[in-house]
């Protein structure tokens, strides 16, 4: 008898627990303001990087990756701009951003140039750099220690990449 009584109480309270916590979202002006503020924060997470020859790339700080937009596509179609990106690997200008696989310092403009060429299969790491970078962090698109290696050997990497790329 006591078991049936407990079962009836549980069955009576179950719908209240299940449906009682469900709130409908109310569209108020305050809700719209919050959405706008979130959008502004996301725009601040994008850094614009300017190179010579009118080259502009954008870096998403939160996602640790280049943003593929019309500027990105324009560089791929223009041989002179690709050569300028290749020459920019030695650029040591700090852009003030930490990246997921670079432990020793901030991201540099030369790192971004290298990443651009790497992402577009202009550089094959082992055949160009004669080193194996095969450890990947699950939260990052780039091999561990690659950007640190570039940081320490920027000029050498640029020369090796020039030999590998046929532009």
N, C-alpha and C positions, 0 to 999 in steps of 0.2 A: 504494500500500500504506500509506504514511504517513497519507494522508487518511482511509482506512478505520479505521485505528487511533485517530486523533483523534476520529472520529465515534462509535466504540464507547465511548470514555472519556466523551464528552459525554453520550451516551444513558444510560450507567450512572450518572453523577452527577446528571443532571437530576431524577429522582424524589427524590433525597436533598435537593437544593436546594429543590425545590418543596414537599415535604411535611415536611421536617426542621424548618422554622422555625414550623410551625403548632403553637401551644400551646393546650391546652384551659384554660378559666378554671376555677379551683378556688374553690368557695364555702366560704370560711373566715370565722370571726368577724371577722378583720382586714379583709376585703373589705367586709363589711357596715358596719363602723365608718367606713370611708372614704366610703361612700355617704351615711351620716348626716351626716358633716362637710360634704360638698358641699351637702347640702340646707340646713344651717344657714347657710352662706355666702350662698346664694341668698336666704334670708329677710332677711338683713342688707342686701341690695340694694334692699329695699322701704322707702320712706319714707312715713309716714302724715302727711297734711296736714289740719289741722283748721281749719275756718272757722266763722263765726257760724251760728246757726240749726241747729246739730247736723250740719253738712255735713262729711263726711269723704271725702277722696279719697286714693288710694294711687298713688305714683309708682315705677316700676321704673327704678332708676338704670342698670342694665346695658343695658336696651333703649331708654332714653330715651322712655318713653311711660307714659301713665296705665294703670292696671289696671282693667279693666271688671269690677266685682263688684256685689253687691247695693246698696251705697251709691251707686255710679255710676248704676245704673238708677233708683234712688229719686229722685235729683236730677232726672233727665229727666222724671219723671212729676209733679213738684211745681213749680208755677208760682212760688211764693214762693222756693223754693230756687234756681230758675233766676235770679230777680231778684237774690238774694243773691250768686250767682256773678258776675253782671254788675257788681254794686257792688264786688266783690272785685278787679276788674281793677286798681284803683288801689293795692292792698295791696303795699307795698314790702318786706315781711318776707322776709329772705334765708333760704332753706332749706338753704343750704350744699352745693349740688350743681351740678356743671358739666353742661351739656347740649350736644348735638352742634352746634347752630346758634347758640348764644349765645356770642359771642367776648369781650364786654366784662366780664361779671360772672357771678356764680352765678344760678341759677334763683330766682325770687321767687314768693310765693304768688299774686300777680296774674298772673304768666305762666301758672301752672297753671290759673287760672280762665279765662283767655283760651283756652288750649289746649283745655280742656273744651268751651267754646262752639264753638270752631272745628271740633273733631272731630265734633261732632254737628250740623254744618251750620246752626248758628244765626248764624254769621258768614260772609259771603262777602267775602274780603279786598278785592278791587278795589272793589266797590260800597260797602263800609263805610268803608274807610280811604282810598280814592281814590289808592291806590298799587298798583303791580304788584310782587308778590313771586313771581317765577317761576323762580328759580334754586334747584334742589333738590340736596342732597348725597345720594349714593346710599346712605349709611349712616344717613340721618335722615328722619323723616316730615314735618318742618316746613321751610318755605322758609328759605333762608339770609337772615340779617339781619332777619327778622321780629321775633324776640324782642329783638334789640338796639334796633330801632325802638320797640318797646313800652316798653323800659327808659327811653329818652330822652323819650318822649312819653306817659307812662302816663295822665295825666289827660285829655289830648286824645283818646287812643284810647278810653278809657272813654266819653267823651261821644259820640264817633262811633258806637260800637257801640250805645249806648242809642238813638240815632236810627234805627239799622238794624233792630234786633230788635223784633219785636212780641210782647210778653209780656203 
